[in-house]
Amino acid sequence: MRIVNPTFGLASVTTERSNAGAVDWRRDGIALFSNSKPNAKDLLEGLRLKLATIRPIEGIDFYYKDTASRPAPAATLENIAQKHRAALLALGD
């Protein structure tokens, strides 16, 4: 699988910088976020099982959009940002 970041190499629109630091994948909260397309949930469940081999699964939470055709509500994204240090996204089909 090849993953491409379409924003790579583009200048930031703002001068705001993140002070978040590195993610500790063995301890920090992780959001598993689905775009609600077929197979996205299966992909995320597989990632959670893999993560469970190196850490407790508490703090690894699932999130889903209501529909693949609409963006996630801002409140959902804010909740994820407040509770978790990292998010893994699944775009299924």
N, C-alpha and C positions, 0 to 999 in steps of 0.2 A: 504494500500500500504506500502510496506517495501522498504526503500531506503538505499542502502549500498554504503559506500565510500570505494572503493577497496584500497585506499592508507592509510586508517586509521592505525595508529600504525607503519608505515614505516618511517625510518629516512629520513630526507630531504637530497637531493643530494647536495644542496648548503647550505652555511651558511647565505645567504641573508634573511633578515627579512622584513616583511611588516610593514609599519608605517601607514597603511590606517585607523586604528581605527574602531569603530563600525559603522554599517550602520544605518542611520536614515530612516526607511522605509516610513515615512510620508513626507519626503522632498527630499532625495537624488535621483539622476537619477538611473533608473532601466532598464536593458536590458532584454527583453524577447527573448530568443534564441531558435530557432527550428532546429531540425536535418533534417527537411523536409520530415519526414515520415508521413503517413496518421494519422490524428487525433492530431498531435502535435500542429497545429495552433489552433484547437478548445480548447485544454487544455490551451494554452497561453491566448487566448481571455477570457476564464473564469477567469484566474488569474488576468488579467487586470481589469475586471469588479469588482472582489472582492477588489482589491487594490483601486479602485475608490470610495469605500465606506469610506475609511479612509484618502484619499489624492487626490489632483488634478491629472488628468491623464497625464498632460504635464510632460515630462521627463520620461515617461514609453514608451520605443520604441521597436518595433519589429525588429528582425533580423532573416534571414533564410540562411541556407547553400544552395548552388546551387543544391546539390544532397546529399542524405543520405549516399552514398557510398564513399564519399571523405571528407577529413577534410576541415574545413573552411579556407579560405585564411588568411594568417598571417596579412595582412592589415586590414581585417574585424575585427579580434580579437583585434588588436591594437586600432582601432577606438572605439570599445566597451569599452576597458579599459580606454581610454582617456575621454570618455563622461559620463561614468556611474560608480557608486560606488558598484553596485551589479548586478548580472545576475541570472535569473531564467531560467533553461534549461528544454525543453520539448522533451522527446524521445517518439514519438508516435508509434502506430501500432494497 
